[in-house]
Every structure is written in structure tokens, then in C-alpha cells.
């Protein structure tokens, strides 16, 4: 086996592992196909979650042939519309892979069946629709500013609110008290929710601002 053949075999072997992982993750809605473009007349090397009715050994698609004809064609063509043989709409993505010489030798294609998701969308859209007026908020006045202050405090430390240390939380409570943000209604509850800790932990931090 020469170097180029060994390279091709290794690439296809690794690509099939990727295809298996994607297929298992997105089953049963996403068809995953591995194409060996060095044999365009029998390009389909593997097909998982078969939605299109194709089989291993069938020829390359028009997109695969276009890649063979033009090495400068895009390596990734994402989220283009298509249809299965039975008319179901799909959203497809095709990823081409090149060898060391810059020629396309393989492709990984994903075809996502949109039928279920479009059905869910049609059901959920009227369910979540609200009238423009009257408008009511269940959030206490100033809650947004309180959360923004917490986010800014965490960002200055290169952290997220939920990853603040106990000491950081104590310093945060000092700042919030000094800025008046703890005076809004349900402030401690909002802080606890945003930090994803218990209200008891917030009250404890507020009572012990100086300890490490």
C-alpha cells in the first residue's frame, strides 16, 4: 500500500467514526453519509439513519462530482434546502475533505429531516403567541439591572455568575448593597437565582462580607 493509499484509508476510517458519532447523537432525524470521492461511481461508503433510501455503493451526488471537477469549490456548504424522494423537506450540509495534494477525496453529508420540527413549530407558534397589549411583567422593577450588575461583576473576574467563589460572592453583595441594588423587591431571591445557589447561601454571604 503506497503512502497516498494509506493516507486515504486512514482519512476514511476516521471519517466513518465521526459519522457514527453524529448519527447516534442526532438519530433518528439526521441521515449521515460518508462518500469516497476517489470512486465516484460507487461513492457511498456508509449511510446511517437512512432517510433517502440510498444504499452503500451508489454513485456520488452532483455536489460530489462538482467537487471532483473543481478543487477550489467550498469545503463546507451548510444548511441548504432539499427534499427526500417522498417529498419530505430536509436541511443539508456537505463537508468536503482533501488529501495532502489538495484534491477532494471524501465528503461527509448530513441531511436533517425537518418534518417533525416544522410540525412542532406550527403547534408551538400559536401557543406562545401573545397580544401586543396590554403588557405586563412579572419581574420586579429593577431586576434586570440587578442581574446586569452581577454579570458585570463576574465579567471583571473572567468568570460567570455561577462560577463565582464564596469570597467573590461576599464582595458582590457588598457592591450590590452599596449601589442600592439590594433594595429592590425580592433582591435576594433574584441574586440566588442568577448565581444558582440557595437563598440561604446568599444571606450567609451578605452577613459575612469580610471573611475569606
MODELLER restraints for C-alpha pairs under 7 A, 6 or more apart:
rsr = mdl.restraints
at = mdl.atoms
rsr.add(forms.Gaussian(group=physical.xy_distance, feature=features.Distance(at['CA:16:A'], at['CA:34:A']), mean=6.67, stdev=0.5))
rsr.add(forms.Gaussian(group=physical.xy_distance, feature=features.Distance(at['CA:19:A'], at['CA:32:A']), mean=6.10, stdev=0.5))
rsr.add(forms.Gaussian(group=physical.xy_distance, feature=features.Distance(at['CA:23:A'], at['CA:30:A']), mean=6.64, stdev=0.5))
rsr.add(forms.Gaussian(group=physical.xy_distance, feature=features.Distance(at['CA:23:A'], at['CA:31:A']), mean=6.81, stdev=0.5))
rsr.add(forms.Gaussian(group=physical.xy_distance, feature=features.Distance(at['CA:23:A'], at['CA:32:A']), mean=5.90, stdev=0.5))
rsr.add(forms.Gaussian(group=physical.xy_distance, feature=features.Distance(at['CA:23:A'], at['CA:48:A']), mean=6.04, stdev=0.5))
rsr.add(forms.Gaussian(group=physical.xy_distance, feature=features.Distance(at['CA:23:A'], at['CA:49:A']), mean=6.57, stdev=0.5))
rsr.add(forms.Gaussian(group=physical.xy_distance, feature=features.Distance(at['CA:27:A'], at['CA:49:A']), mean=6.47, stdev=0.5))
rsr.add(forms.Gaussian(group=physical.xy_distance, feature=features.Distance(at['CA:28:A'], at['CA:49:A']), mean=5.92, stdev=0.5))
rsr.add(forms.Gaussian(group=physical.xy_distance, feature=features.Distance(at['CA:29:A'], at['CA:112:A']), mean=5.81, stdev=0.5))
rsr.add(forms.Gaussian(group=physical.xy_distance, feature=features.Distance(at['CA:29:A'], at['CA:113:A']), mean=5.39, stdev=0.5))
rsr.add(forms.Gaussian(group=physical.xy_distance, feature=features.Distance(at['CA:30:A'], at['CA:49:A']), mean=6.43, stdev=0.5))
rsr.add(forms.Gaussian(group=physical.xy_distance, feature=features.Distance(at['CA:30:A'], at['CA:110:A']), mean=6.47, stdev=0.5))
rsr.add(forms.Gaussian(group=physical.xy_distance, feature=features.Distance(at['CA:30:A'], at['CA:111:A']), mean=5.45, stdev=0.5))
rsr.add(forms.Gaussian(group=physical.xy_distance, feature=features.Distance(at['CA:30:A'], at['CA:112:A']), mean=4.32, stdev=0.5))
rsr.add(forms.Gaussian(group=physical.xy_distance, feature=features.Distance(at['CA:30:A'], at['CA:113:A']), mean=6.17, stdev=0.5))
rsr.add(forms.Gaussian(group=physical.xy_distance, feature=features.Distance(at['CA:31:A'], at['CA:48:A']), mean=5.68, stdev=0.5))
rsr.add(forms.Gaussian(group=physical.xy_distance, feature=features.Distance(at['CA:31:A'], at['CA:49:A']), mean=4.77, stdev=0.5))
rsr.add(forms.Gaussian(group=physical.xy_distance, feature=features.Distance(at['CA:31:A'], at['CA:50:A']), mean=5.49, stdev=0.5))
rsr.add(forms.Gaussian(group=physical.xy_distance, feature=features.Distance(at['CA:31:A'], at['CA:51:A']), mean=5.88, stdev=0.5))
rsr.add(forms.Gaussian(group=physical.xy_distance, feature=features.Distance(at['CA:31:A'], at['CA:110:A']), mean=5.68, stdev=0.5))
rsr.add(forms.Gaussian(group=physical.xy_distance, feature=features.Distance(at['CA:31:A'], at['CA:111:A']), mean=4.99, stdev=0.5))
rsr.add(forms.Gaussian(group=physical.xy_distance, feature=features.Distance(at['CA:31:A'], at['CA:112:A']), mean=6.37, stdev=0.5))
rsr.add(forms.Gaussian(group=physical.xy_distance, feature=features.Distance(at['CA:32:A'], at['CA:47:A']), mean=5.78, stdev=0.5))
rsr.add(forms.Gaussian(group=physical.xy_distance, feature=features.Distance(at['CA:32:A'], at['CA:48:A']), mean=5.16, stdev=0.5))
rsr.add(forms.Gaussian(group=physical.xy_distance, feature=features.Distance(at['CA:32:A'], at['CA:49:A']), mean=6.70, stdev=0.5))
rsr.add(forms.Gaussian(group=physical.xy_distance, feature=features.Distance(at['CA:32:A'], at['CA:109:A']), mean=5.74, stdev=0.5))
rsr.add(forms.Gaussian(group=physical.xy_distance, feature=features.Distance(at['CA:32:A'], at['CA:110:A']), mean=4.76, stdev=0.5))
rsr.add(forms.Gaussian(group=physical.xy_distance, feature=features.Distance(at['CA:32:A'], at['CA:111:A']), mean=6.57, stdev=0.5))
rsr.add(forms.Gaussian(group=physical.xy_distance, feature=features.Distance(at['CA:33:A'], at['CA:46:A']), mean=5.76, stdev=0.5))
rsr.add(forms.Gaussian(group=physical.xy_distance, feature=features.Distance(at['CA:33:A'], at['CA:47:A']), mean=4.46, stdev=0.5))
rsr.add(forms.Gaussian(group=physical.xy_distance, feature=features.Distance(at['CA:33:A'], at['CA:48:A']), mean=6.42, stdev=0.5))
rsr.add(forms.Gaussian(group=physical.xy_distance, feature=features.Distance(at['CA:33:A'], at['CA:108:A']), mean=5.81, stdev=0.5))
rsr.add(forms.Gaussian(group=physical.xy_distance, feature=features.Distance(at['CA:33:A'], at['CA:109:A']), mean=5.10, stdev=0.5))
rsr.add(forms.Gaussian(group=physical.xy_distance, feature=features.Distance(at['CA:33:A'], at['CA:110:A']), mean=6.57, stdev=0.5))
rsr.add(forms.Gaussian(group=physical.xy_distance, feature=features.Distance(at['CA:34:A'], at['CA:44:A']), mean=6.00, stdev=0.5))
rsr.add(forms.Gaussian(group=physical.xy_distance, feature=features.Distance(at['CA:34:A'], at['CA:45:A']), mean=5.49, stdev=0.5))
rsr.add(forms.Gaussian(group=physical.xy_distance, feature=features.Distance(at['CA:34:A'], at['CA:46:A']), mean=5.14, stdev=0.5))
rsr.add(forms.Gaussian(group=physical.xy_distance, feature=features.Distance(at['CA:34:A'], at['CA:47:A']), mean=6.45, stdev=0.5))
rsr.add(forms.Gaussian(group=physical.xy_distance, feature=features.Distance(at['CA:34:A'], at['CA:107:A']), mean=5.96, stdev=0.5))
rsr.add(forms.Gaussian(group=physical.xy_distance, feature=features.Distance(at['CA:34:A'], at['CA:108:A']), mean=4.88, stdev=0.5))
rsr.add(forms.Gaussian(group=physical.xy_distance, feature=features.Distance(at['CA:34:A'], at['CA:109:A']), mean=6.57, stdev=0.5))
rsr.add(forms.Gaussian(group=physical.xy_distance, feature=features.Distance(at['CA:35:A'], at['CA:43:A']), mean=4.97, stdev=0.5))
rsr.add(forms.Gaussian(group=physical.xy_distance, feature=features.Distance(at['CA:35:A'], at['CA:44:A']), mean=4.63, stdev=0.5))
rsr.add(forms.Gaussian(group=physical.xy_distance, feature=features.Distance(at['CA:35:A'], at['CA:45:A']), mean=5.49, stdev=0.5))
rsr.add(forms.Gaussian(group=physical.xy_distance, feature=features.Distance(at['CA:35:A'], at['CA:106:A']), mean=5.41, stdev=0.5))
rsr.add(forms.Gaussian(group=physical.xy_distance, feature=features.Distance(at['CA:35:A'], at['CA:107:A']), mean=5.00, stdev=0.5))
rsr.add(forms.Gaussian(group=physical.xy_distance, feature=features.Distance(at['CA:35:A'], at['CA:108:A']), mean=6.38, stdev=0.5))
rsr.add(forms.Gaussian(group=physical.xy_distance, feature=features.Distance(at['CA:36:A'], at['CA:43:A']), mean=4.73, stdev=0.5))
rsr.add(forms.Gaussian(group=physical.xy_distance, feature=features.Distance(at['CA:36:A'], at['CA:44:A']), mean=6.35, stdev=0.5))
rsr.add(forms.Gaussian(group=physical.xy_distance, feature=features.Distance(at['CA:36:A'], at['CA:45:A']), mean=6.11, stdev=0.5))
rsr.add(forms.Gaussian(group=physical.xy_distance, feature=features.Distance(at['CA:36:A'], at['CA:105:A']), mean=6.27, stdev=0.5))
rsr.add(forms.Gaussian(group=physical.xy_distance, feature=features.Distance(at['CA:36:A'], at['CA:106:A']), mean=4.71, stdev=0.5))
rsr.add(forms.Gaussian(group=physical.xy_distance, feature=features.Distance(at['CA:36:A'], at['CA:107:A']), mean=6.82, stdev=0.5))
rsr.add(forms.Gaussian(group=physical.xy_distance, feature=features.Distance(at['CA:37:A'], at['CA:43:A']), mean=5.67, stdev=0.5))
rsr.add(forms.Gaussian(group=physical.xy_distance, feature=features.Distance(at['CA:37:A'], at['CA:64:A']), mean=6.89, stdev=0.5))
rsr.add(forms.Gaussian(group=physical.xy_distance, feature=features.Distance(at['CA:37:A'], at['CA:104:A']), mean=6.97, stdev=0.5))
rsr.add(forms.Gaussian(group=physical.xy_distance, feature=features.Distance(at['CA:37:A'], at['CA:105:A']), mean=4.78, stdev=0.5))
rsr.add(forms.Gaussian(group=physical.xy_distance, feature=features.Distance(at['CA:37:A'], at['CA:106:A']), mean=4.94, stdev=0.5))
rsr.add(forms.Gaussian(group=physical.xy_distance, feature=features.Distance(at['CA:38:A'], at['CA:105:A']), mean=5.43, stdev=0.5))
rsr.add(forms.Gaussian(group=physical.xy_distance, feature=features.Distance(at['CA:40:A'], at['CA:59:A']), mean=5.60, stdev=0.5))
rsr.add(forms.Gaussian(group=physical.xy_distance, feature=features.Distance(at['CA:40:A'], at['CA:60:A']), mean=5.08, stdev=0.5))
rsr.add(forms.Gaussian(group=physical.xy_distance, feature=features.Distance(at['CA:41:A'], at['CA:58:A']), mean=6.81, stdev=0.5))
rsr.add(forms.Gaussian(group=physical.xy_distance, feature=features.Distance(at['CA:41:A'], at['CA:59:A']), mean=4.33, stdev=0.5))
rsr.add(forms.Gaussian(group=physical.xy_distance, feature=features.Distance(at['CA:41:A'], at['CA:60:A']), mean=6.34, stdev=0.5))
rsr.add(forms.Gaussian(group=physical.xy_distance, feature=features.Distance(at['CA:42:A'], at['CA:57:A']), mean=4.42, stdev=0.5))
rsr.add(forms.Gaussian(group=physical.xy_distance, feature=features.Distance(at['CA:42:A'], at['CA:58:A']), mean=4.87, stdev=0.5))
rsr.add(forms.Gaussian(group=physical.xy_distance, feature=features.Distance(at['CA:42:A'], at['CA:59:A']), mean=4.52, stdev=0.5))
rsr.add(forms.Gaussian(group=physical.xy_distance, feature=features.Distance(at['CA:42:A'], at['CA:60:A']), mean=6.90, stdev=0.5))
rsr.add(forms.Gaussian(group=physical.xy_distance, feature=features.Distance(at['CA:43:A'], at['CA:57:A']), mean=6.05, stdev=0.5))
rsr.add(forms.Gaussian(group=physical.xy_distance, feature=features.Distance(at['CA:43:A'], at['CA:58:A']), mean=6.04, stdev=0.5))
rsr.add(forms.Gaussian(group=physical.xy_distance, feature=features.Distance(at['CA:43:A'], at['CA:59:A']), mean=4.94, stdev=0.5))
rsr.add(forms.Gaussian(group=physical.xy_distance, feature=features.Distance(at['CA:43:A'], at['CA:60:A']), mean=4.98, stdev=0.5))
rsr.add(forms.Gaussian(group=physical.xy_distance, feature=features.Distance(at['CA:44:A'], at['CA:56:A']), mean=5.03, stdev=0.5))
rsr.add(forms.Gaussian(group=physical.xy_distance, feature=features.Distance(at['CA:44:A'], at['CA:57:A']), mean=5.09, stdev=0.5))
rsr.add(forms.Gaussian(group=physical.xy_distance, feature=features.Distance(at['CA:44:A'], at['CA:58:A']), mean=5.48, stdev=0.5))
rsr.add(forms.Gaussian(group=physical.xy_distance, feature=features.Distance(at['CA:44:A'], at['CA:59:A']), mean=6.43, stdev=0.5))
rsr.add(forms.Gaussian(group=physical.xy_distance, feature=features.Distance(at['CA:44:A'], at['CA:60:A']), mean=6.73, stdev=0.5))
rsr.add(forms.Gaussian(group=physical.xy_distance, feature=features.Distance(at['CA:45:A'], at['CA:56:A']), mean=5.53, stdev=0.5))
rsr.add(forms.Gaussian(group=physical.xy_distance, feature=features.Distance(at['CA:45:A'], at['CA:57:A']), mean=6.34, stdev=0.5))
rsr.add(forms.Gaussian(group=physical.xy_distance, feature=features.Distance(at['CA:46:A'], at['CA:56:A']), mean=5.76, stdev=0.5))
rsr.add(forms.Gaussian(group=physical.xy_distance, feature=features.Distance(at['CA:47:A'], at['CA:56:A']), mean=6.70, stdev=0.5))
rsr.add(forms.Gaussian(group=physical.xy_distance, feature=features.Distance(at['CA:52:A'], at['CA:84:A']), mean=5.62, stdev=0.5))
rsr.add(forms.Gaussian(group=physical.xy_distance, feature=features.Distance(at['CA:52:A'], at['CA:85:A']), mean=6.49, stdev=0.5))
rsr.add(forms.Gaussian(group=physical.xy_distance, feature=features.Distance(at['CA:67:A'], at['CA:73:A']), mean=5.95, stdev=0.5))
rsr.add(forms.Gaussian(group=physical.xy_distance, feature=features.Distance(at['CA:67:A'], at['CA:104:A']), mean=6.47, stdev=0.5))
rsr.add(forms.Gaussian(group=physical.xy_distance, feature=features.Distance(at['CA:68:A'], at['CA:104:A']), mean=6.09, stdev=0.5))
rsr.add(forms.Gaussian(group=physical.xy_distance, feature=features.Distance(at['CA:71:A'], at['CA:103:A']), mean=5.71, stdev=0.5))
rsr.add(forms.Gaussian(group=physical.xy_distance, feature=features.Distance(at['CA:71:A'], at['CA:104:A']), mean=6.30, stdev=0.5))
rsr.add(forms.Gaussian(group=physical.xy_distance, feature=features.Distance(at['CA:75:A'], at['CA:95:A']), mean=5.63, stdev=0.5))
rsr.add(forms.Gaussian(group=physical.xy_distance, feature=features.Distance(at['CA:75:A'], at['CA:96:A']), mean=4.77, stdev=0.5))
rsr.add(forms.Gaussian(group=physical.xy_distance, feature=features.Distance(at['CA:75:A'], at['CA:97:A']), mean=6.89, stdev=0.5))
rsr.add(forms.Gaussian(group=physical.xy_distance, feature=features.Distance(at['CA:76:A'], at['CA:94:A']), mean=5.88, stdev=0.5))
rsr.add(forms.Gaussian(group=physical.xy_distance, feature=features.Distance(at['CA:76:A'], at['CA:95:A']), mean=4.60, stdev=0.5))
rsr.add(forms.Gaussian(group=physical.xy_distance, feature=features.Distance(at['CA:76:A'], at['CA:96:A']), mean=6.38, stdev=0.5))
rsr.add(forms.Gaussian(group=physical.xy_distance, feature=features.Distance(at['CA:77:A'], at['CA:93:A']), mean=5.67, stdev=0.5))
rsr.add(forms.Gaussian(group=physical.xy_distance, feature=features.Distance(at['CA:77:A'], at['CA:94:A']), mean=5.28, stdev=0.5))
rsr.add(forms.Gaussian(group=physical.xy_distance, feature=features.Distance(at['CA:77:A'], at['CA:95:A']), mean=6.54, stdev=0.5))
rsr.add(forms.Gaussian(group=physical.xy_distance, feature=features.Distance(at['CA:78:A'], at['CA:92:A']), mean=6.52, stdev=0.5))
rsr.add(forms.Gaussian(group=physical.xy_distance, feature=features.Distance(at['CA:78:A'], at['CA:93:A']), mean=4.19, stdev=0.5))
rsr.add(forms.Gaussian(group=physical.xy_distance, feature=features.Distance(at['CA:78:A'], at['CA:94:A']), mean=6.31, stdev=0.5))
rsr.add(forms.Gaussian(group=physical.xy_distance, feature=features.Distance(at['CA:79:A'], at['CA:91:A']), mean=5.39, stdev=0.5))
rsr.add(forms.Gaussian(group=physical.xy_distance, feature=features.Distance(at['CA:79:A'], at['CA:92:A']), mean=5.11, stdev=0.5))
rsr.add(forms.Gaussian(group=physical.xy_distance, feature=features.Distance(at['CA:79:A'], at['CA:93:A']), mean=5.27, stdev=0.5))
rsr.add(forms.Gaussian(group=physical.xy_distance, feature=features.Distance(at['CA:80:A'], at['CA:91:A']), mean=5.65, stdev=0.5))
rsr.add(forms.Gaussian(group=physical.xy_distance, feature=features.Distance(at['CA:80:A'], at['CA:92:A']), mean=5.25, stdev=0.5))
rsr.add(forms.Gaussian(group=physical.xy_distance, feature=features.Distance(at['CA:80:A'], at['CA:93:A']), mean=6.56, stdev=0.5))
rsr.add(forms.Gaussian(group=physical.xy_distance, feature=features.Distance(at['CA:81:A'], at['CA:90:A']), mean=6.03, stdev=0.5))
rsr.add(forms.Gaussian(group=physical.xy_distance, feature=features.Distance(at['CA:81:A'], at['CA:91:A']), mean=4.96, stdev=0.5))
rsr.add(forms.Gaussian(group=physical.xy_distance, feature=features.Distance(at['CA:81:A'], at['CA:92:A']), mean=6.26, stdev=0.5))
rsr.add(forms.Gaussian(group=physical.xy_distance, feature=features.Distance(at['CA:82:A'], at['CA:89:A']), mean=5.93, stdev=0.5))
rsr.add(forms.Gaussian(group=physical.xy_distance, feature=features.Distance(at['CA:82:A'], at['CA:90:A']), mean=5.14, stdev=0.5))
rsr.add(forms.Gaussian(group=physical.xy_distance, feature=features.Distance(at['CA:82:A'], at['CA:91:A']), mean=6.20, stdev=0.5))
rsr.add(forms.Gaussian(group=physical.xy_distance, feature=features.Distance(at['CA:82:A'], at['CA:92:A']), mean=6.83, stdev=0.5))
rsr.add(forms.Gaussian(group=physical.xy_distance, feature=features.Distance(at['CA:83:A'], at['CA:89:A']), mean=4.50, stdev=0.5))
rsr.add(forms.Gaussian(group=physical.xy_distance, feature=features.Distance(at['CA:83:A'], at['CA:90:A']), mean=5.44, stdev=0.5))
rsr.add(forms.Gaussian(group=physical.xy_distance, feature=features.Distance(at['CA:84:A'], at['CA:90:A']), mean=6.96, stdev=0.5))
rsr.add(forms.Gaussian(group=physical.xy_distance, feature=features.Distance(at['CA:88:A'], at['CA:115:A']), mean=6.42, stdev=0.5))
rsr.add(forms.Gaussian(group=physical.xy_distance, feature=features.Distance(at['CA:89:A'], at['CA:113:A']), mean=6.29, stdev=0.5))
rsr.add(forms.Gaussian(group=physical.xy_distance, feature=features.Distance(at['CA:89:A'], at['CA:114:A']), mean=5.72, stdev=0.5))
rsr.add(forms.Gaussian(group=physical.xy_distance, feature=features.Distance(at['CA:89:A'], at['CA:115:A']), mean=6.52, stdev=0.5))
rsr.add(forms.Gaussian(group=physical.xy_distance, feature=features.Distance(at['CA:90:A'], at['CA:111:A']), mean=5.92, stdev=0.5))
rsr.add(forms.Gaussian(group=physical.xy_distance, feature=features.Distance(at['CA:90:A'], at['CA:112:A']), mean=5.14, stdev=0.5))
rsr.add(forms.Gaussian(group=physical.xy_distance, feature=features.Distance(at['CA:90:A'], at['CA:113:A']), mean=4.63, stdev=0.5))
rsr.add(forms.Gaussian(group=physical.xy_distance, feature=features.Distance(at['CA:90:A'], at['CA:114:A']), mean=5.34, stdev=0.5))
rsr.add(forms.Gaussian(group=physical.xy_distance, feature=features.Distance(at['CA:91:A'], at['CA:111:A']), mean=5.75, stdev=0.5))
rsr.add(forms.Gaussian(group=physical.xy_distance, feature=features.Distance(at['CA:91:A'], at['CA:112:A']), mean=5.09, stdev=0.5))
rsr.add(forms.Gaussian(group=physical.xy_distance, feature=features.Distance(at['CA:91:A'], at['CA:113:A']), mean=6.79, stdev=0.5))
rsr.add(forms.Gaussian(group=physical.xy_distance, feature=features.Distance(at['CA:91:A'], at['CA:114:A']), mean=6.85, stdev=0.5))
rsr.add(forms.Gaussian(group=physical.xy_distance, feature=features.Distance(at['CA:92:A'], at['CA:110:A']), mean=5.44, stdev=0.5))
rsr.add(forms.Gaussian(group=physical.xy_distance, feature=features.Distance(at['CA:92:A'], at['CA:111:A']), mean=4.42, stdev=0.5))
rsr.add(forms.Gaussian(group=physical.xy_distance, feature=features.Distance(at['CA:92:A'], at['CA:112:A']), mean=6.16, stdev=0.5))
rsr.add(forms.Gaussian(group=physical.xy_distance, feature=features.Distance(at['CA:93:A'], at['CA:109:A']), mean=5.72, stdev=0.5))
rsr.add(forms.Gaussian(group=physical.xy_distance, feature=features.Distance(at['CA:93:A'], at['CA:110:A']), mean=5.18, stdev=0.5))
rsr.add(forms.Gaussian(group=physical.xy_distance, feature=features.Distance(at['CA:93:A'], at['CA:111:A']), mean=6.70, stdev=0.5))
rsr.add(forms.Gaussian(group=physical.xy_distance, feature=features.Distance(at['CA:94:A'], at['CA:107:A']), mean=6.82, stdev=0.5))
rsr.add(forms.Gaussian(group=physical.xy_distance, feature=features.Distance(at['CA:94:A'], at['CA:108:A']), mean=5.88, stdev=0.5))
rsr.add(forms.Gaussian(group=physical.xy_distance, feature=features.Distance(at['CA:94:A'], at['CA:109:A']), mean=4.38, stdev=0.5))
rsr.add(forms.Gaussian(group=physical.xy_distance, feature=features.Distance(at['CA:94:A'], at['CA:110:A']), mean=6.43, stdev=0.5))
rsr.add(forms.Gaussian(group=physical.xy_distance, feature=features.Distance(at['CA:95:A'], at['CA:107:A']), mean=5.42, stdev=0.5))
rsr.add(forms.Gaussian(group=physical.xy_distance, feature=features.Distance(at['CA:95:A'], at['CA:108:A']), mean=5.12, stdev=0.5))
rsr.add(forms.Gaussian(group=physical.xy_distance, feature=features.Distance(at['CA:95:A'], at['CA:109:A']), mean=6.21, stdev=0.5))
rsr.add(forms.Gaussian(group=physical.xy_distance, feature=features.Distance(at['CA:96:A'], at['CA:104:A']), mean=6.47, stdev=0.5))
rsr.add(forms.Gaussian(group=physical.xy_distance, feature=features.Distance(at['CA:96:A'], at['CA:106:A']), mean=5.97, stdev=0.5))
rsr.add(forms.Gaussian(group=physical.xy_distance, feature=features.Distance(at['CA:96:A'], at['CA:107:A']), mean=4.30, stdev=0.5))
rsr.add(forms.Gaussian(group=physical.xy_distance, feature=features.Distance(at['CA:96:A'], at['CA:108:A']), mean=6.52, stdev=0.5))
rsr.add(forms.Gaussian(group=physical.xy_distance, feature=features.Distance(at['CA:97:A'], at['CA:104:A']), mean=5.57, stdev=0.5))
rsr.add(forms.Gaussian(group=physical.xy_distance, feature=features.Distance(at['CA:97:A'], at['CA:105:A']), mean=6.12, stdev=0.5))
rsr.add(forms.Gaussian(group=physical.xy_distance, feature=features.Distance(at['CA:97:A'], at['CA:106:A']), mean=5.20, stdev=0.5))
rsr.add(forms.Gaussian(group=physical.xy_distance, feature=features.Distance(at['CA:97:A'], at['CA:107:A']), mean=5.75, stdev=0.5))
rsr.add(forms.Gaussian(group=physical.xy_distance, feature=features.Distance(at['CA:98:A'], at['CA:104:A']), mean=4.16, stdev=0.5))
rsr.add(forms.Gaussian(group=physical.xy_distance, feature=features.Distance(at['CA:98:A'], at['CA:105:A']), mean=5.46, stdev=0.5))
rsr.add(forms.Gaussian(group=physical.xy_distance, feature=features.Distance(at['CA:98:A'], at['CA:106:A']), mean=6.92, stdev=0.5))
rsr.add(forms.Gaussian(group=physical.xy_distance, feature=features.Distance(at['CA:99:A'], at['CA:105:A']), mean=6.34, stdev=0.5))
rsr.add(forms.Gaussian(group=physical.xy_distance, feature=features.Distance(at['CA:140:A'], at['CA:185:A']), mean=6.16, stdev=0.5))
rsr.add(forms.Gaussian(group=physical.xy_distance, feature=features.Distance(at['CA:142:A'], at['CA:184:A']), mean=6.42, stdev=0.5))
rsr.add(forms.Gaussian(group=physical.xy_distance, feature=features.Distance(at['CA:146:A'], at['CA:181:A']), mean=5.83, stdev=0.5))
rsr.add(forms.Gaussian(group=physical.xy_distance, feature=features.Distance(at['CA:147:A'], at['CA:194:A']), mean=6.84, stdev=0.5))
rsr.add(forms.Gaussian(group=physical.xy_distance, feature=features.Distance(at['CA:150:A'], at['CA:161:A']), mean=6.67, stdev=0.5))
rsr.add(forms.Gaussian(group=physical.xy_distance, feature=features.Distance(at['CA:151:A'], at['CA:160:A']), mean=6.98, stdev=0.5))
rsr.add(forms.Gaussian(group=physical.xy_distance, feature=features.Distance(at['CA:151:A'], at['CA:161:A']), mean=6.19, stdev=0.5))
rsr.add(forms.Gaussian(group=physical.xy_distance, feature=features.Distance(at['CA:153:A'], at['CA:172:A']), mean=6.91, stdev=0.5))
rsr.add(forms.Gaussian(group=physical.xy_distance, feature=features.Distance(at['CA:154:A'], at['CA:160:A']), mean=5.33, stdev=0.5))
rsr.add(forms.Gaussian(group=physical.xy_distance, feature=features.Distance(at['CA:154:A'], at['CA:161:A']), mean=5.52, stdev=0.5))
rsr.add(forms.Gaussian(group=physical.xy_distance, feature=features.Distance(at['CA:154:A'], at['CA:164:A']), mean=6.90, stdev=0.5))
rsr.add(forms.Gaussian(group=physical.xy_distance, feature=features.Distance(at['CA:161:A'], at['CA:194:A']), mean=6.79, stdev=0.5))
rsr.add(forms.Gaussian(group=physical.xy_distance, feature=features.Distance(at['CA:161:A'], at['CA:195:A']), mean=5.12, stdev=0.5))
rsr.add(forms.Gaussian(group=physical.xy_distance, feature=features.Distance(at['CA:162:A'], at['CA:195:A']), mean=4.61, stdev=0.5))
rsr.add(forms.Gaussian(group=physical.xy_distance, feature=features.Distance(at['CA:162:A'], at['CA:196:A']), mean=5.91, stdev=0.5))
rsr.add(forms.Gaussian(group=physical.xy_distance, feature=features.Distance(at['CA:167:A'], at['CA:212:A']), mean=5.76, stdev=0.5))
rsr.add(forms.Gaussian(group=physical.xy_distance, feature=features.Distance(at['CA:169:A'], at['CA:205:A']), mean=6.47, stdev=0.5))
rsr.add(forms.Gaussian(group=physical.xy_distance, feature=features.Distance(at['CA:170:A'], at['CA:205:A']), mean=4.94, stdev=0.5))
rsr.add(forms.Gaussian(group=physical.xy_distance, feature=features.Distance(at['CA:170:A'], at['CA:206:A']), mean=6.16, stdev=0.5))
rsr.add(forms.Gaussian(group=physical.xy_distance, feature=features.Distance(at['CA:170:A'], at['CA:208:A']), mean=6.94, stdev=0.5))
rsr.add(forms.Gaussian(group=physical.xy_distance, feature=features.Distance(at['CA:170:A'], at['CA:209:A']), mean=4.78, stdev=0.5))
rsr.add(forms.Gaussian(group=physical.xy_distance, feature=features.Distance(at['CA:171:A'], at['CA:209:A']), mean=6.45, stdev=0.5))
rsr.add(forms.Gaussian(group=physical.xy_distance, feature=features.Distance(at['CA:173:A'], at['CA:206:A']), mean=5.80, stdev=0.5))
rsr.add(forms.Gaussian(group=physical.xy_distance, feature=features.Distance(at['CA:174:A'], at['CA:209:A']), mean=6.74, stdev=0.5))
rsr.add(forms.Gaussian(group=physical.xy_distance, feature=features.Distance(at['CA:176:A'], at['CA:182:A']), mean=5.85, stdev=0.5))
rsr.add(forms.Gaussian(group=physical.xy_distance, feature=features.Distance(at['CA:188:A'], at['CA:199:A']), mean=6.50, stdev=0.5))
rsr.add(forms.Gaussian(group=physical.xy_distance, feature=features.Distance(at['CA:188:A'], at['CA:202:A']), mean=6.70, stdev=0.5))
rsr.add(forms.Gaussian(group=physical.xy_distance, feature=features.Distance(at['CA:189:A'], at['CA:199:A']), mean=6.05, stdev=0.5))
rsr.add(forms.Gaussian(group=physical.xy_distance, feature=features.Distance(at['CA:192:A'], at['CA:198:A']), mean=5.66, stdev=0.5))
rsr.add(forms.Gaussian(group=physical.xy_distance, feature=features.Distance(at['CA:192:A'], at['CA:199:A']), mean=5.27, stdev=0.5))
rsr.add(forms.Gaussian(group=physical.xy_distance, feature=features.Distance(at['CA:192:A'], at['CA:202:A']), mean=6.15, stdev=0.5))
